[in-house]
Amino acid sequence: MATVLIVAPVFALIAAGYAAVLFRFVSETAHKGISEFAFSIAIPALLFRTIVVSEFSDVSPWRMWGAYYGALAVTWLAALALSALLRKRRGDSEDGVVFAIGSVYGNIVMLGIPLTLSALGVEAAGPMALILSVNTPLLWLCGTLQMELVGRKHTTSPLSIILPVLADLARNPIMLAIGLGLFWRLTGLGLTPVVDRTIELLAQAGSPTALFALGINLFRFEVKGEKLDIAVMSALKLLAMPAAAFVLARLLNLPPLAAGVAVLFAAMPTGANAYIFAAQYQRLVNPVSGAVALGTLLAAVTLPVVVVVVAGVR
């Protein structure tokens, strides 16, 4: 029953966002405004306040990154191998990179943050910040560099790829909130009651608006194209990656809370950023779109199981 109370409201809000577009209570364009508010204001406020005021135990960043990004690396390599097997007649390595991105790039901001906080509490803020701080730049850099390598494009230097990513990172509201929250926490100044209450009100809007926006966003994703690609990407993302994270967390002797964050984040379905990457290179656009849509739907079944496993370990 406790698992239902954690997971059901999360997916109910996603369904509400989808239904709002389906029955024309809001337009599809409403997603832009709601997403911008959630991603640029409410979620950063939530992260900043949680990092500043919460008490959480120290955790080794290397062990945390080892569990999560080790699982990501294992899944990435498996995705490349399976993509090569599925495309042995075409031998298209660039498709393999996009296939890998679709198999590992989870929706850890709009879905992962609300669900993890709901399941593990505000004490999860520290381990969450460790993963969030490097996730997008690392995945985007790895995907872009590998795409350039397999495409044998010698006109682009690694520096010209890295610098735009770093520039985007410096303006990213999530990264800024994490950095500022850690800095303010180190000062020991805390938050005055008025400031704390103001940020708290913004933070309270973070989870519901992010989930509602995700539901609106799902309306534009369709399950079409190569069904086998969609099924394999979804299986890797929802089953293989969290399983690998669970094993690595045990091997690295991560504390239960940190291990729970790593496994839950690894279990998130394919996110919209994977679709953006596919669209940028015009590779596997339909299969990745299908993985976003189908993966989110299937996550309503797989995530309750993951929550039970994580709760059992704790």
N, C-alpha and C positions, 0 to 999 in steps of 0.2 A: 504493500500500500504506500509506503514511504517513497518508493521508486516512482510510482505513478504520480504522486504529488510533485515530484521533481521534474519529470519529463513531460507529462501531459500538458501543463500550462504553457511550456515552451513551444510545443508543436501546435497547440491551440491558437497561439498568437500568430504563428506562421500561416496557419490555415485561415485565420481571420483576415490577414493581409491579402492572401490569394483571393478569398471570397469577395473582399471589398472591390477588387478590380473586376472579378468575374461578373458581379451583379451591378457594376458601374456606380458604386457609391463613391469611388475615387477613380481618377484616370490613371493609366499606366505611367504618365509623366509625373504623377505624384511621388513616384519612387525616388526621383532625383532629390526633391526637397527633403523628404523624410530621411533618406539615406545620408544626405549631407549633414543634417542636424545630428543624427545618431553618430556618424563616424567622426565628424569634425568638432562636435561640442559635447554631446551627452556621454558617449563612451569615454572620451578623454577625461571628462570631469569625474566619471566613475573610477577610472584607473588612478588618476591623480590623488583623489581623496582616499581611496582604499590603501594605496601605497603609503601615504603620509600618516594615517591614523591607525592602521591595523597593526596588530602584533602577529608576527609570523617568525617561525624558526628559521635559522640560517640553513641554507642548502648549498652544496658545492655546485657552481654553475657548470663545471666540466662534467660532472656526473649527470646533471640535468640535461645538458645538451647531448651527452653521450647516449642517453636513453631515447630522447625524442628524435634527434637528428641521425642517430645510428639506425633507428627504425626507418626513418625517411630514406636514408641511403640504401638500405637493404631493399626497400620497396621500389626505389628508383631503378636499381639494377635489375630487379625482377621484371619490372615494367618494360625496360629496354629489351630484355631477353624475350619476353612474351610478344612484344611488338614485332621483333625481328622474325619470330616464328609465324605470327599471323600474316606478315608481309614478305615472306621469303621469296615470293615470285616477283615482287616489286623492288625489294631491297632499298626502301626509302628510309634513310637514317633520320632525316628531319622530322618525319612523322613520328619516329620513335621518341624523340625528345618531347614533343607535345603530348604523346601518349603517357610518358613518364610524369610530366607536369600534372596532367589530369588525374594521375594515380596517387599523387602525394600532396598536392596543394589544397589543403582543407580550409573549410570556412571557420577559422578559429576566432575571428573577430565578431561577426554578427551572430553566430550560433555558439561557438566555443566559449566565449566569455560569459554570456548569460547562463548557459547550462552548467559550466564548471563552478561558477559562484553559487548557483543554486544547490549543486550537489555537494560541494566541499566547503562552502563558506568563504568569508573574506580572508581567511588565513591562506587561501590559495593564491593571493595576489602576488607574492614574491616569486614562486615558481612560474606563474603565468607570465610575469614581466620578463623573466629570463628568456622564455621562448619567443614572446612577441617582439622583443627588442632586435632579434636578428632574422626572424622568419622570412619576411617579405624580401628584404635586400638579398639574403642568401639564395633563396629560390630563384629570384629573378636573375641574379648574376649567373648562377649555375646553368639555368635554362638558356639564357642568351649566349653565354660563352660556348656552351656545347653546340648550340644551333649554328653559331659562326664556325666552329671547328668542323662539324660534319658537313656543313655546306661549302667548306673550303673557300670562304670569302676573305681574301687577303687584303681587301680594301679597308677593312675596319680594324683598328688597333684595340687591344684590350682596354687601354686607358679611355678611349672614346666611349666604351660601353660602361665602364665603371663610374665615370664622373657623373653622367646623368642620373644613375641610380642613387648615388650619394647625395646629389642635389635634391632629388625627390624625397629621400629619407630625411634630410634636414628640414623639410617643410611638412612632413607627415604628422598629423595631429596626434596619432597614437604614440609615435616615437617621442614627440615633444612632451606629451603628458607623462610618459614613463620616466624620461630623463629629468623633467622638472620635479616630479614627485620624489624621485630618489634624492635629488639635490636638496629639496626642502626638508625631507626626512632627516638628512645628515646634519642640517643646520640645528635641529632640535627646537625650532621656534614653534612648531605646531600651528594650529589654525585657531583664530579667534572665533567665538561662538557665532557671530554674524556671518563671517566668511564661510565657516564650516557648514552652517545651515543653508546658505545660498548654493554652495557647491553640491551639497547633499540633494537639494531639490533638483538640480540639473542631473545629477547622477542617477536619481530614481527613474528618470525618463530614459536612461540609456538602454537597458535591456528590452523593455517593451517596444520602443521605437525601432531598435535594430531588428528584432524578430518580425515586427509588422512589415518593415521595409523589405526584409528577406522574402516574406510571402508575396508581396507585390512584385518583387524582382523575378520570382519563380514563374510568373505568368508568361514571361517572354522566352523561357527555356522550354525546348521540346525534346521528347524522346524520339529522335529520328536518325536516319543514317545507318551505320553499320552496328547492328544490335550486339554482335559478339564483342566489338570494341567497348561498347558501353558497359556490358556485363562484366568484362574483365577489369576495366578501370574501377568500377564500383566495388568489385570483390577485393581488389588490392587495397583500395582506400578504406573500406569499412571493416574488413576482416584481417587482411595480412598486416597492415601497418600497425593497428592497435595490438595485435598479437605479438609482433616483433618488439614493440615498445614495452609491453608487459614483461617479456622475457629479459630484455636488456635492463629494465628497472630492477628486476630481481638480481641479475648478475652483478649490477653496479651497486647493489645494496642501498638503493635510494630510500629515504624515509617514506612512509606510507602516503603522506599528503603530496609530496613531490611526485611520487610514482603515479598517484591518481591523476594529477594534472597532465603528466606526460601521456598516459594511456587515453584519457578523455580527449585531449587535443588531437592525438593521433587518430582517434575514432571519428572525427568530424568528417562529413561528406565533402566531396569536391566543391570548391568555392568558385565564385564568379571570376576571381583573378585568373584561374586556369583558363576560363573561357576567353578572357581578355588577351592572354598570351597566345591562344590558338588563333584568335581573330587577327592579331597583329601579324602573324606569319601565314595566315590563310591555310592552315593545316588542321585537319580533323576538327573543323569547327562544329559540325553537326554531332559527331560522337561526344565531344567534350560538353556541348550543350546538353546532350542527353544524360551524361554522367552527373551533371549538376542537378538536373531535375529528378532523375531516378534515384540518385544517391541520397538526396534530401528526403525523398519519400521513404526509402528503405531505412534510413537512419532512425525513423520513428519506431522501427522494430529492433534495430541493432543497439542503439544507444541505451535503452533501458537495461539490456543485458550487461553492457559495459559498466553502467552505474552500479548494478548489483555486484559485479566482480570487484570493482574498486572499493565499494563499501565493505565487502567481505574481507579484503586485504587490510583495510584500516581497522 
